[in-house]
Amino acid sequence: MLPTPSKIFFTLLTSGSSFQSHALTSPEPMALQPASLELRELGNTGLKLSCVGFGASPLGNVFGPVSDEDAIASVGEAFRRGINFFDTSPYYGGTLSEKMLGKSLKALGVPRHKYIVSTKCGRYVEGFDFSADRVTRSIDESLARLQLDYVDILQCHDIEFGSLDQVVNETIPALQKIKEAGKIRFIGITGLPLEVFTYVLDRVPPGTVDVILSYCHYSINDSTLEDLLPYLKNKGVGVITASPLAMGLLTERGPPEWHPASPELKSACQAAVAHCKEKGKNISKLALQYSLSNKDFSSVLVGMNSVGQVEENVAAAIEVTTVGKDVETLSEVEAILKPVKNQTWPSGIQH
């Protein structure tokens, strides 16, 4: 059974949500430091990911038109500034994101091993299909669009909307065969409810799943992903987090109308935004730096589609490592959000 349209829109904003970067575009002075972007190990893969990852869904015109020139320039600037991790999906923009990212990466003109690419399978504009046949065809289609011989990570996309038992018994074994064929290096899973990760990881052989991508569970208002870290470390699984701005809740622009958060949570976030604005602070920068400060996460994915967004996200990341985050304002925001802390929203799971 497919999810309702609201759920489709809801989960659209996963790894590459442009809401993660919208509010980072307001100008705010940042310390310019001669520092490089931090690289972090991803579980047991041997990969070292930039602490800020490039979420490429905006390149699929998901949040408005992006020209070829802007896409190529933003990817080029990201790479130049130390971002080596690029994430996409055939779902974003109906395959357009993959095509644009592929074109942009090719324009870099650098050796393939210099950057890390993650794409997904199982979720498409026409719906969900985690069958072995579909995901096997999916990787070939993705590689053609990306103009690559292999991707570093292939992830099962939003598995809570499929059958988790099918993912365990059919999808992941199919991905292992794809891995053996040299088309992918590592296997991952993505989803919103945290319990989908333990459900799958407890049912596959150790070392089968290399990475998980979680979103909306490590931000100022919801840090529940942190509770799962000891379990994931024990499993040897690398962790990528996305949506540090909680799909628009922690932005001056605010969340979209269909955002599934409760009225209480939305109201508290609005109060936190107003407080930061009164202090002349950018809550989105604060939220991104909050996520970046936890080094147990290999990368924080942020949707980007312009050189300006890249510059601001990288500057915010470098500021964390050189100057530190704004502890005073963060403490004040956490106090405002405390009554709604870790208040999440439902997402359908079908076993």
C-alpha positions in Angstrom: 0.0 0.0 0.0 1.5 3.4 -1.0 1.6 6.2 1.4 -0.8 9.2 1.2 0.3 12.2 -0.8 1.2 14.1 2.5 3.6 11.3 3.4 5.1 11.4 -0.1 5.8 15.1 0.3 6.9 14.5 3.8 9.6 12.0 3.0 10.6 13.9 -0.1 12.7 16.1 2.3 15.2 13.5 3.3 18.9 13.7 2.6 18.8 16.5 0.2 16.2 18.8 1.6 16.8 22.4 0.5 15.0 23.4 3.7 18.3 22.4 5.3 20.0 25.3 3.6 17.4 28.0 2.9 17.8 29.8 6.2 21.6 29.6 6.0 21.4 32.2 3.2 20.8 35.2 5.4 24.1 37.1 5.7 25.8 36.8 9.0 29.5 37.6 9.8 31.6 34.4 10.1 35.2 34.0 11.1 37.2 33.3 8.0 39.8 30.7 9.0 42.5 29.1 7.0 41.2 25.7 8.0 40.0 22.7 5.9 36.8 20.8 6.2 36.9 17.9 8.7 36.9 14.4 7.3 35.3 11.6 9.4 35.5 7.8 9.1 32.3 6.0 8.0 31.9 2.9 10.2 34.0 0.1 9.0 34.0 1.1 5.3 37.4 2.9 5.3 35.7 5.8 3.6 36.4 9.3 5.0 33.5 11.6 4.5 33.5 15.4 4.7 31.6 16.4 7.8 29.2 18.4 5.6 27.7 16.4 2.8 26.2 17.7 -0.4 22.5 16.8 -0.6 21.7 16.9 -4.4 17.9 16.7 -4.4 17.7 20.5 -5.2 19.6 19.8 -8.4 16.5 17.9 -9.5 14.4 21.2 -9.5 12.5 19.8 -6.5 12.4 23.2 -4.9 12.6 25.4 -8.0 14.6 25.5 -11.2 18.3 25.1 -11.1 20.3 25.8 -14.3 23.1 23.6 -15.5 25.5 26.4 -14.8 24.4 26.8 -11.2 24.5 23.0 -10.6 28.0 22.7 -12.0 29.2 25.7 -10.2 27.8 24.6 -6.8 29.2 21.1 -7.1 32.6 22.5 -8.2 32.7 25.0 -5.3 31.7 22.3 -2.9 34.6 20.1 -4.0 37.0 23.0 -4.0 36.1 23.8 -0.4 36.6 20.2 0.8 33.2 18.6 0.4 33.8 15.1 -1.0 30.5 13.4 -0.3 27.6 13.8 -2.7 24.2 12.2 -2.1 21.3 11.7 -4.6 18.4 9.4 -5.5 16.5 8.4 -8.7 13.4 9.7 -6.8 14.7 13.3 -6.6 13.2 15.3 -9.5 12.2 12.1 -11.3 15.9 11.1 -12.0 16.9 14.7 -12.8 19.0 15.1 -9.7 21.2 12.1 -10.7 21.6 13.4 -14.2 22.6 16.9 -13.0 25.0 15.5 -10.3 26.6 13.2 -12.9 27.1 16.1 -15.3 28.5 18.3 -12.5 30.9 15.7 -11.2 32.2 15.0 -14.7 32.9 18.7 -15.1 35.2 18.5 -12.1 37.7 16.7 -14.2 39.3 15.0 -11.2 40.1 11.3 -10.6 37.0 9.2 -9.5 38.5 8.3 -6.2 38.6 11.9 -5.1 34.9 12.0 -4.3 32.3 9.7 -2.7 28.9 9.2 -4.3 25.8 7.8 -2.7 22.5 7.1 -4.5 19.4 5.0 -3.6 17.1 2.4 -4.9 13.5 1.2 -4.1 11.8 4.6 -4.3 10.8 6.2 -7.6 8.4 8.8 -8.8 6.0 6.0 -9.8 6.1 4.5 -6.3 8.1 2.0 -4.2 9.6 -1.2 -5.5 12.2 -3.1 -3.4 12.1 -6.3 -5.5 15.4 -7.8 -6.5 14.6 -7.3 -10.2 13.9 -3.6 -9.8 16.8 -2.7 -7.6 19.2 -4.7 -9.9 17.9 -2.7 -12.9 17.9 0.5 -10.8 21.7 0.6 -10.2 22.4 0.3 -13.9 20.0 3.2 -14.7 21.6 5.3 -11.9 25.2 4.6 -13.1 24.2 5.7 -16.6 22.6 8.9 -15.4 25.6 9.6 -13.0 28.1 8.8 -15.8 30.0 6.5 -13.4 31.3 3.0 -13.4 30.3 2.5 -9.7 28.8 4.3 -6.7 30.4 4.2 -3.3 27.1 3.6 -1.4 23.7 2.3 -2.6 20.9 2.8 -0.1 17.5 1.3 0.2 15.3 4.5 0.2 12.7 5.1 2.9 12.2 1.4 3.7 9.3 2.1 6.1 7.0 2.4 3.1 7.9 -1.1 1.8 7.9 -4.5 3.5 10.9 -4.6 5.9 10.9 -8.4 5.6 11.3 -8.0 1.8 14.2 -5.6 2.4 15.8 -8.2 4.7 15.2 -11.3 2.6 15.2 -10.0 -1.0 16.5 -6.5 -1.4 19.7 -6.6 0.6 20.8 -10.0 -0.9 20.2 -8.5 -4.3 22.4 -5.5 -3.3 25.1 -7.9 -2.2 25.2 -9.4 -5.7 25.5 -5.9 -7.1 28.4 -5.3 -4.8 30.1 -8.5 -5.9 29.7 -7.3 -9.5 31.7 -4.2 -8.6 28.9 -1.7 -9.2 28.7 -0.5 -5.6 31.1 -0.6 -2.7 28.8 -0.4 0.3 25.2 -1.0 1.2 22.9 1.3 3.2 19.4 1.8 4.4 17.4 5.0 5.0 14.2 5.8 6.8 12.5 8.1 9.3 11.4 5.8 12.1 14.5 4.7 14.0 13.0 1.3 14.7 13.4 0.3 11.0 17.1 0.3 11.4 17.1 -2.1 14.4 14.5 -4.3 12.7 16.7 -4.8 9.6 20.1 -4.9 11.3 18.9 -7.6 13.8 17.9 -9.8 10.9 20.8 -9.6 8.4 24.3 -11.1 8.8 26.8 -8.8 10.6 28.6 -6.6 8.1 25.9 -6.9 5.5 24.6 -3.3 6.0 27.5 -0.8 6.1 25.7 2.5 6.7 22.4 4.0 7.8 21.1 7.4 6.8 18.7 9.0 9.3 16.9 12.3 9.1 15.1 14.6 11.5 16.4 12.7 14.5 19.5 14.7 15.3 18.6 18.4 15.6 18.1 20.8 18.4 14.5 19.7 18.9 15.0 16.0 18.5 18.2 14.1 19.4 16.8 10.6 19.7 19.3 9.2 17.1 22.0 9.6 19.7 20.4 6.9 21.8 20.9 4.4 18.9 24.6 5.2 18.5 26.0 2.5 20.9 23.9 -0.1 19.1 25.0 1.1 15.7 28.7 1.1 16.8 28.4 -2.4 18.1 27.0 -3.4 14.7 29.9 -1.7 12.9 27.5 0.6 11.0 28.4 4.1 9.9 25.9 6.9 10.5 24.9 9.8 8.3 22.4 12.3 9.6 20.3 14.7 7.5 17.7 17.5 8.0 19.5 19.4 10.8 16.8 22.0 10.3 14.0 19.5 11.0 12.5 20.0 7.5 12.1 23.8 7.9 11.1 24.0 11.6 14.4 25.6 12.5 14.4 28.3 9.8 13.2 31.9 9.6 11.1 30.9 6.6 9.3 28.2 8.7 8.1 24.7 7.7 5.8 24.0 4.7 2.1 23.8 5.4 2.1 20.0 5.2 4.8 19.5 7.8 3.6 16.7 10.1 4.9 18.2 13.4 2.3 19.0 16.1 1.0 22.6 16.7 2.9 22.6 20.0 6.2 21.7 18.3 5.7 24.2 15.5 4.9 26.9 18.0 7.9 26.2 20.2 10.2 26.3 17.1 8.6 29.6 16.1 9.4 31.0 19.5 13.0 29.8 19.2 13.4 31.4 15.8 12.0 34.7 17.1 14.4 34.6 20.1 17.4 34.1 17.8 16.3 36.8 15.5 16.0 39.3 18.4 19.6 38.5 19.3 20.7 38.9 15.7 21.5 35.2 15.4 20.7 32.8 12.6 18.9 29.7 14.0 19.7 27.6 11.0 23.4 28.2 11.3 23.0 27.3 15.0 21.1 24.1 14.2 23.6 23.0 11.6 26.5 23.6 14.0 24.6 21.6 16.7 24.5 18.6 14.4 28.1 19.0 13.2 29.3 19.1 16.8 28.6 15.4 17.4 31.5 13.6 15.7 29.8 10.2 16.0 28.0 11.2 12.8 30.2 10.8 9.8 28.5 13.5 7.8 25.6 16.0 8.0 23.7 16.1 4.7 22.5 19.6 3.6 20.6 20.3 0.4 22.5 22.8 -1.8 22.0 24.3 -5.2 24.1 27.5 -5.3 27.6 28.6 -4.6 26.4 30.9 -1.9 24.8 28.0 0.0 28.0 26.0 -0.3 30.1 28.9 1.0 27.9 29.4 4.1 27.5 25.8 5.0 31.3 25.2 4.8 32.0 28.4 6.7 29.6 27.3 9.5 31.4 23.9 9.7 34.8 25.4 9.8 33.7 27.8 12.5 32.6 24.9 14.7 36.1 23.4 14.6 38.0 26.6 15.0 35.9 28.9 17.1 33.2 26.6 18.5 29.4 26.9 18.5 27.4 29.6 20.2 26.9 27.9 23.5 25.0 30.7 25.1 22.3 31.0 22.4 22.1 27.3 21.9 21.4 26.9 25.6 18.6 29.5 25.4 17.1 27.8 22.4 17.3 24.4 24.1 15.4 25.8 27.1 12.6 27.1 24.8 12.3 23.7 23.0 12.6 21.6 26.2 8.8 21.1 26.6 8.7 19.5 23.1 12.1 17.9 23.0 12.1 14.6 21.1 8.5 15.0 20.1 8.4 13.2 16.8 5.6 12.4 14.3 4.2 9.2 13.0 5.2 7.4 9.8 3.6 4.2 8.6 5.5 0.9 8.8 4.5 -2.2 7.0 6.3 -5.4 8.1 
